Amino acid sequence: MARRIGAALLWSLALAFLFAGFNKNDPYLISLRGTGNVVVCTLAVFVAIMLIRCGYWSGAARKSLVLLWCLVPLSFLTAHLRFEFRKHDVLQTEIPMTHRLGRHFIVGYSSFDEVAMLADKGLIAGIYVTRHNLRGGSGETLKSEIAALQARRRAANLPPLIVAADQEGGIVSHLAPALTELPGLSTLADLPADLRDGMAEEYGRTHGRELAAVGINVNFAPVLDLRPQTRPARFDFNTLIGRRAISSDPVRVAEVALPYIRGLEMSGVSATVKHFPGLGRVRGDTHHFSADLATDIDELEASDWRPFRQALEGSRAMLMVGHVRLTAADPDRAASHSKRVVDGIIRRKWNFQGVVITDDLVMGAIYQHDVCTAVVEALNAGVDLLLVAFDGAQFYRIFACATAAARRTMLDPALLEQSEVRLETFPRRGREVGSSAE
C-alpha cells in the first residue's frame, strides 16, 4: 500500500511539474521564476537519478515514470527558450515600428537594466511602479532610477516617460509606508461639504507632492466605481471595490473625487479615473474571471457614470477602462477592447478626447483568453495606452501581438494617428525630479 501511494504521488508530482514547466511564463506561476525554476529542475533530476538507482528502469510503467521526471527540466528549458526567442524578436523590431507602437505601452518591471533597455529603444511609453520597486523600503532608490530613465530618454531624443503608481489611499497604497499612508477617500464622504472639499484637495496635494518628489507623474486614482449595495462577491480576492469605493452615492463620489483630482494636478501629477464602466454592480473579480455588467445604459448614465463624466469634464484625468463586459453595448468582449464602448460611448457620445488606458492586460479576464485579439481590438477601438503591470515579462508577448497585427495591416492607421495626437498633448509633468509642473 505504501509503495502504491508513493508511486501515485510521484506520478502526480511529475505531471504537476511538467505542466508548470510548459507554462512557466504564465503570470500565475510568476513566483516560480528564477530560483523556483532552478529548485524544481534540480529536484526533478535528483528524483530521476534516484528512481534509476532504485531499479525503476525495468518495466514499461516504471520507465515511463523516469522519463516523465526527465522531461520536467526539458519542459522548463523549452518554455524559457520560447520566451527568449520572442524577447529577441521584440528587441530587434525595426525602429519605425518600435516608435509607432511603443508609445502605447506602460509596463511594470523588476529589473532596472531591462526596463532601461526598453525605454532607450522607445519600446514603451511609460513604467508602472509599486512596492517592490522601492528596493529596501526607501523612495531614494526609486527616485534615482526614475531620474536615470528620464535622462536616458532625453539622450535618445524620446518623449519623457509616463511614470505611474497606484496610490489611492486605504488598502491600495502601493508606495506606503515610504510615502504617507493616507486613509481611503471613503473616509471623507460623510463629512460636511466645506470640510470634505478641503480635505479631499489636501489628500490630492499630499499624494501629488510625494509622488512628484520621486518622479512619478501619473496616479492611478481615484476609484469612481460606486460602492456595492449588495454583499461582496464570494470569490473577490483582489478587486475589493466595496473597500475602495468612495460611496454608493454618485453625487458624493464626484464631490470627493473632483477636489482630490484638483489637488493632484496642482502638485504636477495627473489623475486616472477608474474603472469604467464601473465595478460596483459586478459580482466577479476580473483579476481572475470574466464578468458582466448587465445594466441598462440609461440607468448607468443616470447613476454609475455621473462621477466619470463630471471628473473627465472638470480635469485632464485619464480614463481607465476595466475588463467587464458591458452587455447592453457589447456582450461579446470586455469594455477595455470594445469599439462600441470606447469609440461609441466614450469618444462619440461623451466626446472625451483625452487619454484612455486599459486596466492591466495581465488580469485573468483578458490574459487567460485571447490576449492578442484584445490588444488589436483595443488599439482599433481608440484606446491610447495598454497597461502590462503585474507581470512586466508579459510585455514581450503582448508587444509581439501588436507588431504581428501591424505587419498584417490589421491596425487602423487613422485611429493610431488620433491616439498619437492625444498622447503628445497629455501632460507628463515633472520631466525631471523636482521640476515645476508644466
For each residue, the residues with C-beta under 8 A, 3 or more apart:
1: 4 5
2: 5 6
3: 6 7
4: 1 7 8
5: 1 2 8 9
6: 2 3 9 10
7: 3 4 10 11 65
8: 4 5 11 12
9: 5 6 12 13
10: 6 7 13 14 47 51 65 69
11: 7 8 14 15 65 68
12: 8 9 15 16
13: 9 10 16 17
14: 10 11 17 18 44 47 65 68 69 72
15: 11 12 18 19 68
16: 12 13 19 20
17: 13 14 20 21 40 43 44 72 75
18: 14 15 21 22 68 71 72 75
19: 15 16 22 23
20: 16 17 23 24 29 32 40 75
21: 17 18 24 40 71 72 73 74 75 76 78 79
22: 18 19 75 78 79
23: 19 20 26 29 79
24: 20 21 29 32 33 37 75 76 79 80
25: 29 79 82 83 393 394 397
26: 23 29
27: 30 362 367 390 391 394
28:
29: 20 23 24 25 26 32 33
30: 27 33 390 391 393
31: 36
32: 20 24 29 36 37 40
33: 24 29 30 36 37 393
34: 37 38
35: 38 39
36: 31 32 33 39 40
37: 24 32 33 34 40 41 76 80
38: 34 35 41 42
39: 35 36 42 43
40: 17 20 21 32 36 37 43 44 72 76
41: 37 38 44 45 72 73 76
42: 38 39 45 46
43: 17 39 40 46 47
44: 14 17 40 41 47 48 69 70 72 73
45: 41 42 48 49 70 73
46: 42 43 49 50
47: 10 14 43 44 50 51 69
48: 44 45 51 52 66 69 70
49: 45 46 52 53
50: 46 47 53 54
51: 10 47 48 54 56 57 62 65 66 69
52: 48 49 55 56 57 66
53: 49 50
54: 50 51
55: 52 58 62
56: 51 52 59 62 63 65 66
57: 51 52 62 63 66
58: 55 62 63
59: 56 62 63
60: 63 64
61: 64 65
62: 51 55 56 57 58 59 65 66
63: 56 57 58 59 60 66 67
64: 60 61 67 68
65: 7 10 11 14 51 56 61 62 68 69
66: 48 51 52 56 57 62 63 69 70
67: 63 64 70 71
68: 11 14 15 18 64 65 71 72
69: 10 14 44 47 48 51 65 66 72
70: 44 45 48 66 67 73 74
71: 18 21 67 68 74 75
72: 14 17 18 21 40 41 44 68 69 75 76
73: 21 41 44 45 70 76 77
74: 21 70 71 77 78
75: 17 18 20 21 22 24 71 72 78 79
76: 21 24 37 40 41 72 73 79 80
77: 73 74 80 81
78: 21 22 74 75 81 82
79: 21 22 23 24 25 75 76 82 83
80: 24 37 76 77 83 84
81: 77 78 84 85
82: 25 78 79 85 86
83: 25 79 80 86 87 393 396
84: 80 81 87 88
85: 81 82 88 89
86: 82 83 89 90 396 397 400
87: 83 84 90 91 396
88: 84 85 91 92
89: 85 86 92 93 400
90: 86 87 93 123 395 396 399 400 403
91: 87 88 117 121 123
92: 88 89
93: 89 90 97 98 123 399 403
94: 97 98
95: 98 99 122
96: 99 100
97: 93 94 100 101 403 406 407
98: 93 94 95 101 102 121 122 123
99: 95 96 102 103 122
100: 96 97 103 406 416
101: 97 98 104 105 399 402 403 406
102: 98 99 105 121 122 123 124 125 399
103: 99 100 122 125 159 420 423
104: 101 125 379 383 384 385 386 402 419 423
105: 101 102 123 124 125 126 385 386 388 395 398 399
106: 124 125 126 127 128 162 164 357 385 386 387 388 389
107: 115 118 124 126 127 128 388 389 392 395
108: 127 128 129 130 388 389 390 391 392
109: 112 114 115 127 128 133 392
110: 132 133 392
111: 114 115
112: 109 115 116 145 148
113: 116 117
114: 109 111 117 118
115: 107 109 111 112 118 119 124 127 149 392
116: 112 113 119 120 148 149 152
117: 91 113 114 120 121
118: 107 114 115 121 123 124 395
119: 115 116 122 123 124 127 149 152 153 158 161
120: 116 117 152 153 156
121: 91 98 102 117 118
122: 95 98 99 102 103 119 156 158
123: 90 91 93 98 102 105 118 119 399
124: 102 105 106 107 115 118 119 127 161 395
125: 102 103 104 105 106 159 161 162 385 423
126: 105 106 107 161 162 163 164 218 385
127: 106 107 108 109 115 119 124 146 149 161 162 163 164
128: 106 107 108 109 164 165 387 389 392
129: 108 133 142 146 163 164 165 175 216
130: 108 133 165 166 174 175 389
131: 134 174 175
132: 110 135
133: 109 110 129 130 142 145
134: 131 137 138 139 141 142 175 178
135: 132 138 141 142
136: 141
137: 134 177 178
138: 134 135 141 142 178
139: 134 142 143 175 178 179 213 214
140: 143 144
141: 134 135 136 138 144 145
142: 129 133 134 135 138 139 145 146 178 214 215
143: 139 140 146 147 213 214 215 433
144: 140 141 147 148
145: 112 133 141 142 148 149
146: 127 129 142 143 149 150 161 163 214 215 216 433
147: 143 144 150 151 215 432 433
148: 112 116 144 145 151 152
149: 115 116 119 127 145 146 152 153 161
150: 146 147 153 154 160 161 215 431 432 433
151: 147 148 154 155
152: 116 119 120 148 149 155 156
153: 119 120 149 150 156 158 159 160 161
154: 150 151 157 158 160
155: 151 152
156: 120 122 152 153
157: 154
158: 119 122 153 154
159: 103 125 153 424 428
160: 150 153 154 217 428 431
161: 119 124 125 126 127 146 149 150 153 428
162: 106 125 126 127 217 218 385 426 428
163: 126 127 129 146 215 216 217 218
164: 106 126 127 128 129 216 217 218 219 220 272
165: 128 129 130 174 175 211 216 218 219 220
166: 130 172 174 219 220 221
167: 172 173 174 175 176 179 207 211 219 220 221
168: 172 173 184 185 220 221 222 223 244
169: 172 173 181 182 183 184 185 203 207 221
170: 173 182 183 184 185 186 187 243 244
171: 184 240 243 244
172: 166 167 168 169 221 244
173: 167 168 169 170 176 179 181 182
174: 130 131 165 166 167
175: 129 130 131 134 139 165 167 178 179 211
176: 167 173 179 180 181
177: 137 180 181
178: 134 137 138 139 142 175
179: 139 167 173 175 176 207 210 211 214
180: 176 177 206 207 210
181: 169 173 176 177
182: 169 170 173 203 206 207
183: 169 170 187
184: 168 169 170 171 187 243 244 246
185: 168 169 170 188 189 200 203 222 223 246 256 257 260
186: 170 189 227 244 245 246 247
187: 170 183 184
188: 185 191 196 199 200 203 246 256
189: 185 186 196 246 247 249 252 253 256
190:
191: 188 195 196 199
192: 195 196
193: 196 197 255
194: 197 198
195: 191 192 198 199
196: 188 189 191 192 193 199 200 255 256 259
197: 193 194 200 201 255 259
198: 194 195 201 202 259
199: 188 191 195 196 202 203
200: 185 188 196 197 203 204 255 256 257 258 259 260 263
201: 197 198 204 205 259 260 262 263 266
202: 198 199 205 206 263
203: 169 182 185 188 199 200 206 207 260 263
204: 200 201 207 208 259 260 261 262 263 264 265 266 267 271
205: 201 202 208 209 263 264 266 267
206: 180 182 202 203 209 210 263
207: 167 169 179 180 182 203 204 210 211 219 221 263 264 267 269
208: 204 205 211 212 219 263 264 265 266 267 268 269
209: 205 206 212 213 267
210: 179 180 206 207 213 214
211: 165 167 175 179 207 208 214 216 217 219 267 269
212: 208 209 215 216 217 267 268 269 429 430 437
213: 139 143 209 210 433 434
214: 139 142 143 146 179 210 211 433
215: 142 143 146 147 150 163 212 430 432 433
216: 129 146 163 164 165 211 212 219 269 430
217: 160 162 163 164 211 212 268 269 270 427 428 429 430
218: 126 162 163 164 165 269 270 271 272 318
219: 164 165 166 167 207 208 211 216 264 269 270 271 272
220: 164 165 166 167 168 272 274 320
221: 166 167 168 169 172 207 260 264 271 272 274
222: 168 185 246 256 257 260 261 271 273 274
223: 168 185 241 244 245 246 274 275
224: 246 253 254 257 273 274 276 278 307 308 311
225: 241 244 245 274 275 278 279 280 304
226: 245 247 248 249 250 253 278 280 281 303 304 307
227: 186 241 242 245 246 247 248 280
228: 231 232 241 242 245 248 280 281
229: 248
230:
231: 228
232: 228 236 240 242
233: 236 282 283 284 285
234:
235: 284 285 288 289
236: 232 233 239 240 241 284 285
237: 285 287 288
238: 285 287 288
239: 236 279 285 286 287
240: 171 232 236 243 244
241: 223 225 227 228 236 244 245 279 280 282
242: 227 228 232 245
243: 170 171 184 240
244: 168 170 171 172 184 186 223 225 240 241
245: 186 223 225 226 227 228 241 242 248 253 280
246: 184 185 186 188 189 222 223 224 227 252 253 256 257
247: 186 189 226 227 252 253 256
248: 226 227 228 229 245 280
249: 189 226 252 253
250: 226 253 254 303 304 306 307
251: 254 255 306
252: 189 246 247 249 255 256
253: 189 224 226 245 246 247 249 250 256 257 306 307
254: 224 250 251 257 258 306 307 310 311
255: 193 196 197 200 251 252 258 259
256: 185 188 189 196 200 222 246 247 252 253 259 260
257: 185 200 222 224 246 253 254 260 261 273 307 310 311
258: 200 254 255 261 262 310 311 314 315
259: 196 197 198 200 201 204 255 256 262 263
260: 185 200 201 203 204 221 222 256 257 263 264 271
261: 204 222 257 258 264 265 271 273 311 314 315 317
262: 201 204 258 259 265 266 315
263: 200 201 202 203 204 205 206 207 208 259 260 266 267
264: 204 205 207 208 219 221 260 261 267 269 270 271
265: 204 208 261 262 268 269 270 271 315 316
266: 201 204 205 208 262 263 437
267: 204 205 207 208 209 211 212 263 264 437
268: 208 212 217 265 429 430 436 437 438
269: 207 208 211 212 216 217 218 219 264 265 429 430
270: 217 218 219 264 265 316 317 318 426 427 429
271: 204 218 219 221 222 260 261 264 265 311 315 317 318
272: 164 218 219 220 221 317 318 319 320 357
273: 222 224 257 261 276 307 308 311 312 317 318 319 320
274: 220 221 222 223 224 225 319 320 322 359
275: 223 225 278 279 320 321 322 359
276: 224 273 305 308 319 320 321 322 335 346
277: 293 300 304 305 321 322 324 326 335 341
278: 224 225 226 275 281 282 293 300 304 305 308 322 324
279: 225 239 241 275 282 286 293 322 324
280: 225 226 227 228 241 245 248 304
281: 226 228 278 293 295 304
282: 233 241 278 279 286 291 292 293 324
283: 233 291
284: 233 235 236 289 290 291 292 324 365
285: 233 235 236 237 238 239 288 289 291
286: 239 279 282 289 290 291 322 323 324 334 359 363 364 365
287: 237 238 239 363 364 365
288: 235 237 238 285 363 364 365
289: 235 284 285 286 364 365
290: 284 286 323 325 334 365 369
291: 282 283 284 285 286 323 324 325 365
292: 282 284 324 325 327 331
293: 277 278 279 281 282 300 324 325 326 327 335
294: 327 328
295: 281 299 300 304 328
296: 299 300 328
297: 300 301 326 328 329 345
298: 301 302
299: 295 296 302 303 304
300: 277 278 293 295 296 297 303 304 305
301: 297 298 305 306
302: 298 299 306
303: 226 250 299 300 306
304: 225 226 250 277 278 280 281 295 299 300 307 308
305: 276 277 278 300 301 308 309
306: 250 251 253 254 301 302 303 309 310
307: 224 226 250 253 254 257 273 304 310 311
308: 224 273 276 278 304 305 311 312 319
309: 305 306 312 313 350
310: 254 257 258 306 307 313 314
311: 224 254 257 258 261 271 273 307 308 314 315 317
312: 273 308 309 315 317 319 350 352 354
313: 309 310
314: 258 261 310 311
315: 258 261 262 265 271 311 312
316: 265 270 354 426 427
317: 261 270 271 272 273 311 312 354
318: 218 270 271 272 273 354 355 356 357 385 426
319: 272 273 274 276 308 312 346 352 354 355 356 357
320: 220 272 273 274 275 276 356 357 358 359 387
321: 275 276 277 335 336 341 342 346 356 357 358 359 383
322: 274 275 276 277 278 279 286 334 335 336 359
323: 286 290 291 334 335 336 358 359 363 365 366
324: 277 278 279 282 284 286 291 292 293 334 335 365
325: 290 291 292 293 330 331 332 333 334 335 338
326: 277 293 297 329 330 335 338 341
327: 292 293 294 330 331
328: 294 295 296 297
329: 297 326 335 338 340 341 344 345
330: 325 326 327 333 335 338 339 340 341
331: 292 325 327
332: 325
333: 325 330 337 338 374 377
334: 286 290 322 323 324 325 337 338 365 366 374
335: 276 277 293 321 322 323 324 325 326 329 330 338 341 342
336: 321 322 323 358 359 361 366 374 378 383
337: 333 334 342 358 366 373 374 375 377 378 381 383
338: 325 326 329 330 333 334 335 341 342 377 381
339: 330 342 343 344 377 380 381 382
340: 329 330 343 344 345
341: 277 321 326 329 330 335 338 344 345 346 381
342: 321 335 337 338 339 345 346 347 356 378 381 382 383
343: 339 340 346 347 348 381 382
344: 329 339 340 341 347 348 349
345: 297 329 340 341 342 348 349 350
346: 276 319 321 341 342 343 349 350 352 356 382
347: 342 343 344 350 351 352 353 382
348: 343 344 345 351
349: 344 345 346
350: 309 312 345 346 347
351: 347 348
352: 312 319 346 347 356
353: 347 422
354: 312 316 317 318 319 422 426
355: 318 319 384 385 422 423 426
356: 318 319 320 321 342 346 352 382 383 384 385
357: 106 272 318 319 320 321 383 384 385 386 387
358: 320 321 323 336 337 361 378 383 385 386 387
359: 274 275 286 320 321 322 323 336 363 387
360: 363 387 388 389 390
361: 336 358 366 367 371 374 375 386 387 388 394 398
362: 27 366 367 388 389 390 391 394
363: 286 287 288 323 359 360 366 367 390
364: 286 287 288 289 367 368
365: 284 286 287 288 289 290 291 323 324 334 368 369
366: 323 334 336 337 361 362 363 369 371 374
367: 27 361 362 363 364 371 394
368: 364 365
369: 290 365 366 374
370: 373 374
371: 361 366 367 374 375 397 398 401
372: 375 376 398 401 404 405
373: 337 370 376 377
374: 333 334 336 337 361 366 369 370 371 377 378
375: 337 361 371 372 378 379 386 398 401 402 405
376: 372 373 379 380 401 402 405 410 411
377: 333 337 338 339 373 374 380 381
378: 336 337 342 358 374 375 381 383 386
379: 104 375 376 383 386 402 405 411 412 415 416 419
380: 339 376 377 410 411 412 415
381: 337 338 339 341 342 343 377 378 415
382: 339 342 343 346 347 356 415 418 419
383: 104 321 336 337 342 356 357 358 378 379 386 419
384: 104 355 356 357 419 422 423
385: 104 105 106 125 126 162 318 355 356 357 358 423
386: 104 105 106 357 358 361 375 378 379 383 398
387: 106 128 320 357 358 359 360 361
388: 105 106 107 108 360 361 362 391 392 394 395 398
389: 106 107 108 128 130 360 362 392
390: 27 30 108 360 362 363
391: 27 30 108 362 388 394
392: 107 108 109 110 115 128 388 389 395
393: 25 30 33 83 396
394: 25 27 361 362 367 388 391 397 398
395: 90 105 107 118 124 388 392 398 399
396: 83 86 87 90 393 399 400
397: 25 86 371 394 400 401
398: 105 361 371 372 375 386 388 394 395 401 402
399: 90 93 101 102 105 123 395 396 402 403
400: 86 89 90 396 397 403 404
401: 371 372 375 376 397 398 404 405
402: 101 104 375 376 379 398 399 405 406 411
403: 90 93 97 101 399 400 406 407
404: 372 400 401 407 408
405: 372 375 376 379 401 402 408 410 411
406: 97 100 101 402 403 409 410 411
407: 97 403 404
408: 404 405
409: 406
410: 376 380 405 406
411: 376 379 380 402 405 406 415 416
412: 379 380 415 416
413: 416 417
414: 417 418
415: 379 380 381 382 411 412 418 419
416: 100 379 411 412 413 419 420
417: 413 414 420 421
418: 382 414 415 421 422
419: 104 379 382 383 384 415 416 422 423
420: 103 416 417 423 424
421: 417 418 424 425
422: 353 354 355 384 418 419 425 426
423: 103 104 125 355 384 385 419 420 426
424: 159 420 421
425: 421 422
426: 162 270 316 318 354 355 422 423
427: 217 270 316 437 438
428: 159 160 161 162 217 431 438
429: 212 217 268 269 270 435 437 438
430: 212 215 216 217 268 269 433 434 435 437
431: 150 160 428 435 438
432: 147 150 215 435
433: 143 146 147 150 213 214 215 430
434: 213 430
435: 429 430 431 432
436: 268
437: 212 266 267 268 427 429 430
438: 268 427 428 429 431
